[in-house]
Amino acid sequence: MFVLGVDPGLSRCGYGVVTRRGSALAAVAGGVISTEPTVPLPDRLRTLAEELRALVAEFKPDAVVVERVFFQVNVRTAMATGQAAGVALLAASEAGCEVAQYTSNEVKQALVGYGGATKDQVQRMVASVLGLAEPPRPPDVADALALAACHLTTQPLRRAVAAATGEPA
C-alpha cells in the first residue's frame, strides 16, 4: 500500500510517499514543492496543483493524507496553508484516492506517543519508523512522511473500530 503525505504550504509544500510491506514501513520518495512569493497567487496555486497531480499520477497512492490546519496564530499563514491544503485535497479527490486528514498533534501522538512532541523528536521518530539512516530534512519532508506513516500505522485500528461501530473509517 502506498500513501502520499502532504504537509501543505504555499511557499513550501512537503510531500512524502511511504509504503507498507508486511508490517514494515519504508520511505519511497520525499521532497518539497516550492513557489515564489513574488508570483501571483493563482499562478502559485496552479503550479502546486500541477506538481501534486504529477506526484499522484507517478506514485498512484492508495491514499493521500493532508495535514489539517488546526490552529495558526498568523492569519495570513493560515489562509495560505488552507489554500495549499485545498489544492492537495482536490488533486487527491480528482484521482479517486482515499483522502485522510490529521492534525499535527494527532500525528505526533501516533508516532511519538506525545501530542506536544518537538519537530526534532518527530524527525527522529520518522527516521526510526521508516528505517532511515538520518532524520529526513527539511522539516516539511519529515512532516509529510510522518503524515503518511501515521495513516499506515493507525489505519488498521480505525477500520476495526469502524466495523465494530458501523461508522465510516
KOLMARFI-342205 format. One record per atom (N, C-alpha, C): residue in one letter; chain; atom name; x, y, z. Coordinates in Angstrom, 2 decimals. Layout:
# KOLMARFI-342205
> nunu,rose,drennu,east,north,up
> A,A,CA,X,Y,Z;
...
END
This chain:
# KOLMARFI-342205
> nunu,rose,drennu,east,north,up
> M,A,N,0.85,-1.18,0.00;
> M,A,CA,0.00,0.00,0.00;
> M,A,C,0.89,1.24,0.00;
> F,A,N,0.60,2.16,-0.91;
> F,A,CA,1.32,3.44,-0.99;
> F,A,C,0.45,4.54,-0.41;
> V,A,N,1.08,5.41,0.38;
> V,A,CA,0.38,6.58,0.92;
> V,A,C,1.24,7.81,0.63;
> L,A,N,0.61,8.85,0.10;
> L,A,CA,1.26,10.12,-0.15;
> L,A,C,0.86,11.07,0.97;
> G,A,N,1.83,11.53,1.74;
> G,A,CA,1.59,12.53,2.77;
> G,A,C,1.91,13.90,2.23;
> V,A,N,1.08,14.88,2.58;
> V,A,CA,1.28,16.25,2.11;
> V,A,C,1.24,17.20,3.30;
> D,A,N,2.36,17.91,3.50;
> D,A,CA,2.45,18.96,4.51;
> D,A,C,2.22,20.27,3.76;
> P,A,N,0.97,20.76,3.75;
> P,A,CA,0.63,21.87,2.87;
> P,A,C,1.30,23.19,3.25;
> G,A,N,1.69,23.90,2.24;
> G,A,CA,2.25,25.22,2.38;
> G,A,C,2.29,25.84,1.01;
> L,A,N,2.13,27.13,0.93;
> L,A,CA,2.12,27.79,-0.36;
> L,A,C,3.54,28.04,-0.87;
> S,A,N,4.44,28.46,0.00;
> S,A,CA,5.83,28.66,-0.41;
> S,A,C,6.59,27.35,-0.45;
> R,A,N,6.31,26.49,0.54;
> R,A,CA,6.98,25.19,0.66;
> R,A,C,5.95,24.14,1.03;
> C,A,N,5.68,23.23,0.11;
> C,A,CA,4.73,22.14,0.33;
> C,A,C,5.51,20.84,0.36;
> G,A,N,5.59,20.22,1.54;
> G,A,CA,6.33,18.98,1.66;
> G,A,C,5.49,17.79,1.21;
> Y,A,N,6.16,16.80,0.63;
> Y,A,CA,5.46,15.56,0.28;
> Y,A,C,6.35,14.38,0.64;
> G,A,N,5.70,13.27,0.94;
> G,A,CA,6.43,12.05,1.25;
> G,A,C,5.58,10.84,0.89;
> V,A,N,6.19,9.87,0.25;
> V,A,CA,5.49,8.65,-0.13;
> V,A,C,6.04,7.52,0.73;
> V,A,N,5.13,6.81,1.38;
> V,A,CA,5.50,5.70,2.26;
> V,A,C,4.73,4.47,1.82;
> T,A,N,5.39,3.33,1.88;
> T,A,CA,4.74,2.07,1.57;
> T,A,C,4.82,1.13,2.76;
> R,A,N,3.87,0.21,2.81;
> R,A,CA,3.91,-0.82,3.84;
> R,A,C,4.15,-2.15,3.13;
> R,A,N,5.17,-2.85,3.60;
> R,A,CA,5.47,-4.20,3.11;
> R,A,C,5.39,-5.11,4.33;
> G,A,N,4.29,-5.85,4.42;
> G,A,CA,4.06,-6.64,5.63;
> G,A,C,3.81,-5.68,6.78;
> S,A,N,4.63,-5.78,7.82;
> S,A,CA,4.46,-4.85,8.94;
> S,A,C,5.47,-3.72,8.90;
> A,A,N,6.39,-3.74,7.93;
> A,A,CA,7.44,-2.72,7.84;
> A,A,C,7.00,-1.56,6.96;
> L,A,N,7.36,-0.36,7.37;
> L,A,CA,7.11,0.84,6.58;
> L,A,C,8.43,1.29,5.96;
> A,A,N,8.34,1.82,4.75;
> A,A,CA,9.54,2.32,4.06;
> A,A,C,9.21,3.59,3.29;
> A,A,N,10.14,4.54,3.34;
> A,A,CA,10.00,5.77,2.55;
> A,A,C,10.38,5.45,1.11;
> V,A,N,9.53,5.91,0.19;
> V,A,CA,9.77,5.70,-1.23;
> V,A,C,10.30,6.99,-1.87;
> A,A,N,9.75,8.13,-1.45;
> A,A,CA,10.15,9.41,-2.02;
> A,A,C,9.78,10.52,-1.05;
> G,A,N,10.42,11.64,-1.22;
> G,A,CA,10.09,12.81,-0.42;
> G,A,C,10.73,14.03,-1.04;
> G,A,N,10.10,15.16,-0.83;
> G,A,CA,10.64,16.40,-1.37;
> G,A,C,9.77,17.58,-1.02;
> V,A,N,10.08,18.69,-1.64;
> V,A,CA,9.36,19.93,-1.39;
> V,A,C,9.00,20.57,-2.73;
> I,A,N,7.76,20.98,-2.83;
> I,A,CA,7.30,21.77,-3.97;
> I,A,C,7.36,23.23,-3.52;
> S,A,N,8.10,24.05,-4.24;
> S,A,CA,8.25,25.45,-3.86;
> S,A,C,7.61,26.37,-4.88;
> T,A,N,7.04,27.45,-4.38;
> T,A,CA,6.55,28.51,-5.27;
> T,A,C,7.11,29.82,-4.76;
> E,A,N,7.34,30.73,-5.68;
> E,A,CA,7.93,32.03,-5.34;
> E,A,C,6.87,33.01,-4.84;
> P,A,N,7.14,33.65,-3.71;
> P,A,CA,6.19,34.63,-3.17;
> P,A,C,5.91,35.81,-4.10;
> T,A,N,6.79,36.07,-5.06;
> T,A,CA,6.59,37.20,-5.97;
> T,A,C,5.63,36.87,-7.11;
> V,A,N,5.30,35.60,-7.27;
> V,A,CA,4.39,35.16,-8.33;
> V,A,C,2.95,35.35,-7.84;
> P,A,N,2.03,35.76,-8.71;
> P,A,CA,0.63,35.94,-8.29;
> P,A,C,0.03,34.65,-7.72;
> L,A,N,-0.82,34.81,-6.72;
> L,A,CA,-1.42,33.68,-6.01;
> L,A,C,-2.05,32.64,-6.94;
> P,A,N,-2.88,33.03,-7.92;
> P,A,CA,-3.47,32.00,-8.78;
> P,A,C,-2.43,31.14,-9.50;
> D,A,N,-1.32,31.76,-9.91;
> D,A,CA,-0.26,31.02,-10.60;
> D,A,C,0.46,30.07,-9.64;
> R,A,N,0.64,30.50,-8.40;
> R,A,CA,1.28,29.65,-7.40;
> R,A,C,0.40,28.43,-7.10;
> L,A,N,-0.90,28.67,-6.98;
> L,A,CA,-1.82,27.56,-6.72;
> L,A,C,-1.87,26.59,-7.90;
> R,A,N,-1.82,27.13,-9.13;
> R,A,CA,-1.81,26.27,-10.31;
> R,A,C,-0.54,25.41,-10.34;
> T,A,N,0.60,26.01,-10.04;
> T,A,CA,1.86,25.26,-10.00;
> T,A,C,1.78,24.14,-8.97;
> L,A,N,1.28,24.47,-7.81;
> L,A,CA,1.13,23.47,-6.75;
> L,A,C,0.21,22.34,-7.20;
> A,A,N,-0.91,22.70,-7.82;
> A,A,CA,-1.85,21.68,-8.30;
> A,A,C,-1.21,20.78,-9.34;
> E,A,N,-0.49,21.37,-10.28;
> E,A,CA,0.16,20.59,-11.34;
> E,A,C,1.18,19.62,-10.76;
> E,A,N,1.97,20.10,-9.81;
> E,A,CA,3.00,19.25,-9.20;
> E,A,C,2.37,18.12,-8.38;
> L,A,N,1.32,18.43,-7.63;
> L,A,CA,0.65,17.40,-6.84;
> L,A,C,-0.03,16.37,-7.74;
> R,A,N,-0.67,16.82,-8.79;
> R,A,CA,-1.28,15.89,-9.75;
> R,A,C,-0.22,14.97,-10.36;
> A,A,N,0.94,15.52,-10.66;
> A,A,CA,2.03,14.72,-11.24;
> A,A,C,2.51,13.67,-10.23;
> L,A,N,2.60,14.04,-8.97;
> L,A,CA,3.01,13.07,-7.94;
> L,A,C,1.99,11.95,-7.80;
> V,A,N,0.71,12.31,-7.80;
> V,A,CA,-0.35,11.31,-7.69;
> V,A,C,-0.31,10.39,-8.91;
> A,A,N,-0.10,10.95,-10.09;
> A,A,CA,-0.03,10.14,-11.31;
> A,A,C,1.19,9.22,-11.30;
> E,A,N,2.31,9.72,-10.81;
> E,A,CA,3.55,8.93,-10.79;
> E,A,C,3.49,7.78,-9.78;
> F,A,N,3.04,8.08,-8.55;
> F,A,CA,3.10,7.07,-7.49;
> F,A,C,1.81,6.27,-7.32;
> K,A,N,0.71,6.79,-7.87;
> K,A,CA,-0.58,6.10,-7.75;
> K,A,C,-0.86,5.64,-6.32;
> P,A,N,-0.90,6.59,-5.38;
> P,A,CA,-1.10,6.20,-3.99;
> P,A,C,-2.51,5.66,-3.75;
> D,A,N,-2.59,4.76,-2.79;
> D,A,CA,-3.90,4.25,-2.37;
> D,A,C,-4.62,5.32,-1.54;
> A,A,N,-3.85,6.14,-0.86;
> A,A,CA,-4.43,7.20,-0.04;
> A,A,C,-3.53,8.42,-0.08;
> V,A,N,-4.14,9.58,0.08;
> V,A,CA,-3.41,10.84,0.21;
> V,A,C,-3.81,11.42,1.56;
> V,A,N,-2.80,11.76,2.36;
> V,A,CA,-3.03,12.29,3.70;
> V,A,C,-2.53,13.72,3.74;
> V,A,N,-3.40,14.63,4.13;
> V,A,CA,-3.07,16.05,4.16;
> V,A,C,-3.20,16.55,5.59;
> E,A,N,-2.21,17.32,6.03;
> E,A,CA,-2.28,17.87,7.39;
> E,A,C,-3.46,18.84,7.48;
> R,A,N,-4.25,18.65,8.52;
> R,A,CA,-5.38,19.54,8.78;
> R,A,C,-4.88,20.69,9.63;
> V,A,N,-5.09,21.90,9.14;
> V,A,CA,-4.70,23.07,9.89;
> V,A,C,-5.67,23.22,11.05;
> F,A,N,-5.14,23.09,12.24;
> F,A,CA,-5.98,23.14,13.43;
> F,A,C,-5.93,24.51,14.09;
> F,A,N,-4.74,25.10,14.10;
> F,A,CA,-4.59,26.39,14.77;
> F,A,C,-3.37,27.11,14.19;
> Q,A,N,-3.54,28.37,13.90;
> Q,A,CA,-2.44,29.21,13.45;
> Q,A,C,-2.60,30.58,14.10;
> V,A,N,-1.53,31.12,14.60;
> V,A,CA,-1.56,32.45,15.18;
> V,A,C,-1.64,33.50,14.07;
> N,A,N,-0.89,33.28,13.00;
> N,A,CA,-0.81,34.22,11.89;
> N,A,C,-1.91,33.90,10.87;
> V,A,N,-2.86,34.81,10.71;
> V,A,CA,-3.99,34.59,9.81;
> V,A,C,-3.52,34.44,8.37;
> R,A,N,-2.56,35.23,7.95;
> R,A,CA,-2.07,35.15,6.57;
> R,A,C,-1.47,33.76,6.29;
> T,A,N,-0.70,33.25,7.24;
> T,A,CA,-0.12,31.91,7.10;
> T,A,C,-1.21,30.85,7.07;
> A,A,N,-2.20,31.00,7.93;
> A,A,CA,-3.31,30.03,7.97;
> A,A,C,-4.07,30.00,6.65;
> M,A,N,-4.30,31.16,6.06;
> M,A,CA,-5.00,31.22,4.78;
> M,A,C,-4.19,30.53,3.68;
> A,A,N,-2.90,30.83,3.61;
> A,A,CA,-2.05,30.22,2.59;
> A,A,C,-1.97,28.71,2.77;
> T,A,N,-1.85,28.27,4.01;
> T,A,CA,-1.79,26.84,4.29;
> T,A,C,-3.11,26.17,3.92;
> G,A,N,-4.22,26.84,4.24;
> G,A,CA,-5.54,26.30,3.89;
> G,A,C,-5.74,26.21,2.39;
> Q,A,N,-5.26,27.20,1.66;
> Q,A,CA,-5.38,27.16,0.20;
> Q,A,C,-4.56,26.01,-0.37;
> A,A,N,-3.35,25.82,0.13;
> A,A,CA,-2.50,24.73,-0.34;
> A,A,C,-3.12,23.39,0.01;
> A,A,N,-3.69,23.28,1.20;
> A,A,CA,-4.36,22.03,1.61;
> A,A,C,-5.54,21.74,0.69;
> G,A,N,-6.29,22.76,0.34;
> G,A,CA,-7.42,22.58,-0.57;
> G,A,C,-6.99,22.06,-1.93;
> V,A,N,-5.88,22.57,-2.43;
> V,A,CA,-5.35,22.11,-3.72;
> V,A,C,-4.96,20.64,-3.61;
> A,A,N,-4.32,20.25,-2.50;
> A,A,CA,-3.91,18.85,-2.31;
> A,A,C,-5.12,17.94,-2.21;
> L,A,N,-6.14,18.37,-1.48;
> L,A,CA,-7.37,17.57,-1.35;
> L,A,C,-8.04,17.39,-2.71;
> L,A,N,-8.06,18.45,-3.50;
> L,A,CA,-8.65,18.38,-4.84;
> L,A,C,-7.88,17.41,-5.74;
> A,A,N,-6.56,17.50,-5.74;
> A,A,CA,-5.74,16.61,-6.58;
> A,A,C,-5.98,15.15,-6.21;
> A,A,N,-6.09,14.87,-4.91;
> A,A,CA,-6.34,13.50,-4.45;
> A,A,C,-7.73,13.04,-4.86;
> S,A,N,-8.71,13.90,-4.67;
> S,A,CA,-10.09,13.55,-5.00;
> S,A,C,-10.26,13.33,-6.50;
> E,A,N,-9.65,14.18,-7.30;
> E,A,CA,-9.73,14.03,-8.76;
> E,A,C,-9.18,12.68,-9.22;
> A,A,N,-8.16,12.18,-8.51;
> A,A,CA,-7.54,10.91,-8.89;
> A,A,C,-8.28,9.71,-8.30;
> G,A,N,-9.30,9.98,-7.50;
> G,A,CA,-10.07,8.89,-6.90;
> G,A,C,-9.39,8.23,-5.72;
> C,A,N,-8.42,8.91,-5.13;
> C,A,CA,-7.71,8.36,-3.98;
> C,A,C,-8.54,8.49,-2.70;
> E,A,N,-8.31,7.58,-1.78;
> E,A,CA,-8.82,7.75,-0.42;
> E,A,C,-8.14,8.99,0.13;
> V,A,N,-8.87,9.82,0.87;
> V,A,CA,-8.30,11.04,1.42;
> V,A,C,-8.49,11.03,2.93;
> A,A,N,-7.43,11.39,3.65;
> A,A,CA,-7.50,11.48,5.11;
> A,A,C,-6.80,12.76,5.54;
> Q,A,N,-7.20,13.26,6.70;
> Q,A,CA,-6.58,14.45,7.27;
> Q,A,C,-6.31,14.20,8.75;
> Y,A,N,-5.17,14.67,9.21;
> Y,A,CA,-4.80,14.58,10.62;
> Y,A,C,-4.22,15.92,11.04;
> T,A,N,-4.46,16.29,12.28;
> T,A,CA,-3.81,17.48,12.82;
> T,A,C,-2.37,17.11,13.19;
> S,A,N,-1.56,18.11,13.37;
> S,A,CA,-0.17,17.90,13.77;
> S,A,C,-0.12,17.12,15.09;
> N,A,N,-0.98,17.46,16.02;
> N,A,CA,-0.97,16.77,17.32;
> N,A,C,-1.36,15.30,17.19;
> E,A,N,-2.29,14.98,16.28;
> E,A,CA,-2.67,13.58,16.06;
> E,A,C,-1.49,12.78,15.51;
> V,A,N,-0.74,13.38,14.60;
> V,A,CA,0.42,12.70,14.02;
> V,A,C,1.48,12.49,15.10;
> K,A,N,1.75,13.52,15.88;
> K,A,CA,2.74,13.41,16.95;
> K,A,C,2.34,12.34,17.96;
> Q,A,N,1.07,12.30,18.32;
> Q,A,CA,0.58,11.30,19.26;
> Q,A,C,0.77,9.89,18.70;
> A,A,N,0.45,9.71,17.42;
> A,A,CA,0.54,8.39,16.80;
> A,A,C,1.99,7.91,16.67;
> L,A,N,2.91,8.81,16.32;
> L,A,CA,4.29,8.40,16.06;
> L,A,C,5.20,8.48,17.27;
> V,A,N,5.04,9.54,18.05;
> V,A,CA,5.96,9.78,19.16;
> V,A,C,5.34,9.35,20.49;
> G,A,N,4.00,9.34,20.53;
> G,A,CA,3.32,8.99,21.77;
> G,A,C,3.00,10.20,22.63;
> Y,A,N,3.27,11.40,22.08;
> Y,A,CA,3.03,12.63,22.83;
> Y,A,C,2.66,13.72,21.83;
> G,A,N,1.45,14.28,21.99;
> G,A,CA,0.96,15.29,21.06;
> G,A,C,1.72,16.59,21.06;
> G,A,N,2.54,16.81,22.07;
> G,A,CA,3.32,18.05,22.14;
> G,A,C,4.77,17.84,21.76;
> A,A,N,5.07,16.75,21.03;
> A,A,CA,6.45,16.45,20.64;
> A,A,C,7.04,17.58,19.81;
> T,A,N,8.35,17.73,19.91;
> T,A,CA,9.05,18.76,19.13;
> T,A,C,9.27,18.28,17.70;
> K,A,N,9.61,19.23,16.82;
> K,A,CA,9.93,18.88,15.43;
> K,A,C,11.08,17.88,15.38;
> D,A,N,12.10,18.10,16.21;
> D,A,CA,13.25,17.21,16.23;
> D,A,C,12.84,15.79,16.65;
> Q,A,N,11.98,15.68,17.65;
> Q,A,CA,11.51,14.36,18.08;
> Q,A,C,10.75,13.65,16.96;
> V,A,N,9.91,14.40,16.24;
> V,A,CA,9.16,13.82,15.13;
> V,A,C,10.11,13.36,14.03;
> Q,A,N,11.09,14.19,13.69;
> Q,A,CA,12.05,13.83,12.64;
> Q,A,C,12.82,12.56,13.02;
> R,A,N,13.24,12.46,14.29;
> R,A,CA,13.98,11.28,14.72;
> R,A,C,13.09,10.04,14.70;
> M,A,N,11.82,10.18,15.10;
> M,A,CA,10.92,9.03,15.11;
> M,A,C,10.57,8.60,13.69;
> V,A,N,10.40,9.55,12.78;
> V,A,CA,10.15,9.21,11.38;
> V,A,C,11.32,8.39,10.84;
> A,A,N,12.54,8.82,11.14;
> A,A,CA,13.72,8.07,10.69;
> A,A,C,13.70,6.66,11.26;
> S,A,N,13.36,6.53,12.51;
> S,A,CA,13.33,5.21,13.15;
> S,A,C,12.25,4.31,12.55;
> V,A,N,11.05,4.85,12.42;
> V,A,CA,9.91,4.06,11.90;
> V,A,C,10.14,3.64,10.45;
> L,A,N,10.78,4.51,9.67;
> L,A,CA,10.98,4.23,8.24;
> L,A,C,12.34,3.61,7.94;
> G,A,N,13.14,3.37,8.97;
> G,A,CA,14.44,2.74,8.77;
> G,A,C,15.43,3.61,8.03;
> L,A,N,15.36,4.92,8.23;
> L,A,CA,16.27,5.85,7.56;
> L,A,C,17.53,6.05,8.40;
> A,A,N,18.66,6.20,7.74;
> A,A,CA,19.93,6.40,8.44;
> A,A,C,19.95,7.72,9.22;
> E,A,N,19.27,8.73,8.69;
> E,A,CA,19.24,10.05,9.32;
> E,A,C,17.83,10.61,9.25;
> P,A,N,17.51,11.53,10.16;
> P,A,CA,16.19,12.16,10.09;
> P,A,C,16.02,12.90,8.77;
> P,A,N,14.83,12.80,8.17;
> P,A,CA,14.59,13.48,6.89;
> P,A,C,14.62,15.00,7.06;
> R,A,N,15.16,15.65,6.07;
> R,A,CA,15.23,17.10,6.07;
> R,A,C,14.80,17.58,4.69;
> P,A,N,14.25,18.74,4.55;
> P,A,CA,13.89,19.69,5.61;
> P,A,C,12.66,19.20,6.40;
> P,A,N,12.27,19.94,7.42;
> P,A,CA,11.13,19.53,8.24;
> P,A,C,9.84,19.30,7.45;
> D,A,N,9.66,19.99,6.32;
> D,A,CA,8.46,19.80,5.50;
> D,A,C,8.36,18.36,5.01;
> V,A,N,9.50,17.79,4.63;
> V,A,CA,9.54,16.41,4.15;
> V,A,C,9.28,15.46,5.31;
> A,A,N,9.91,15.73,6.45;
> A,A,CA,9.70,14.89,7.63;
> A,A,C,8.23,14.89,8.03;
> D,A,N,7.60,16.05,8.01;
> D,A,CA,6.18,16.15,8.38;
> D,A,C,5.30,15.37,7.40;
> A,A,N,5.62,15.45,6.11;
> A,A,CA,4.83,14.73,5.11;
> A,A,C,5.00,13.22,5.27;
> L,A,N,6.22,12.77,5.50;
> L,A,CA,6.46,11.35,5.74;
> L,A,C,5.76,10.90,7.03;
> A,A,N,5.76,11.77,8.04;
> A,A,CA,5.08,11.45,9.30;
> A,A,C,3.58,11.28,9.09;
> L,A,N,2.99,12.14,8.26;
> L,A,CA,1.56,12.01,7.96;
> L,A,C,1.25,10.67,7.32;
> A,A,N,2.06,10.28,6.33;
> A,A,CA,1.85,9.01,5.65;
> A,A,C,2.04,7.84,6.60;
> A,A,N,3.09,7.89,7.41;
> A,A,CA,3.35,6.82,8.37;
> A,A,C,2.24,6.73,9.41;
> C,A,N,1.76,7.87,9.86;
> C,A,CA,0.65,7.90,10.82;
> C,A,C,-0.56,7.19,10.24;
> H,A,N,-0.88,7.49,9.01;
> H,A,CA,-2.05,6.87,8.38;
> H,A,C,-1.88,5.35,8.29;
> L,A,N,-0.70,4.92,7.88;
> L,A,CA,-0.47,3.48,7.73;
> L,A,C,-0.47,2.75,9.07;
> T,A,N,0.00,3.40,10.12;
> T,A,CA,0.05,2.72,11.42;
> T,A,C,-1.28,2.74,12.16;
> T,A,N,-2.11,3.74,11.90;
> T,A,CA,-3.38,3.83,12.62;
> T,A,C,-4.56,3.28,11.82;
> Q,A,N,-4.36,3.06,10.53;
> Q,A,CA,-5.46,2.61,9.67;
> Q,A,C,-6.10,1.29,10.12;
> P,A,N,-5.35,0.26,10.49;
> P,A,CA,-6.00,-0.99,10.92;
> P,A,C,-6.93,-0.80,12.12;
> L,A,N,-6.49,-0.01,13.09;
> L,A,CA,-7.34,0.24,14.26;
> L,A,C,-8.59,1.03,13.88;
> R,A,N,-8.42,2.06,13.03;
> R,A,CA,-9.58,2.86,12.61;
> R,A,C,-10.60,2.00,11.88;
> R,A,N,-10.11,1.11,11.02;
> R,A,CA,-11.03,0.23,10.29;
> R,A,C,-11.74,-0.75,11.22;
> A,A,N,-11.03,-1.26,12.20;
> A,A,CA,-11.65,-2.20,13.15;
> A,A,C,-12.72,-1.50,13.98;
> V,A,N,-12.43,-0.28,14.41;
> V,A,CA,-13.41,0.50,15.18;
> V,A,C,-14.62,0.80,14.30;
> A,A,N,-14.38,1.18,13.06;
> A,A,CA,-15.48,1.49,12.14;
> A,A,C,-16.36,0.26,11.91;
> A,A,N,-15.73,-0.89,11.74;
> A,A,CA,-16.51,-2.12,11.53;
> A,A,C,-17.34,-2.47,12.77;
> A,A,N,-16.78,-2.23,13.94;
> A,A,CA,-17.48,-2.57,15.18;
> A,A,C,-18.62,-1.61,15.47;
> T,A,N,-18.46,-0.36,15.07;
> T,A,CA,-19.48,0.65,15.39;
> T,A,C,-20.42,0.95,14.23;
> G,A,N,-20.06,0.48,13.03;
> G,A,CA,-20.88,0.77,11.87;
> G,A,C,-20.68,2.18,11.33;
> E,A,N,-19.64,2.88,11.80;
> E,A,CA,-19.34,4.23,11.32;
> E,A,C,-18.30,4.15,10.22;
> P,A,N,-18.22,5.18,9.37;
> P,A,CA,-17.19,5.17,8.30;
> P,A,C,-15.80,5.25,8.90;
> A,A,N,-14.82,4.62,8.21;
> A,A,CA,-13.42,4.63,8.71;
> A,A,C,-12.82,5.95,8.54;
END
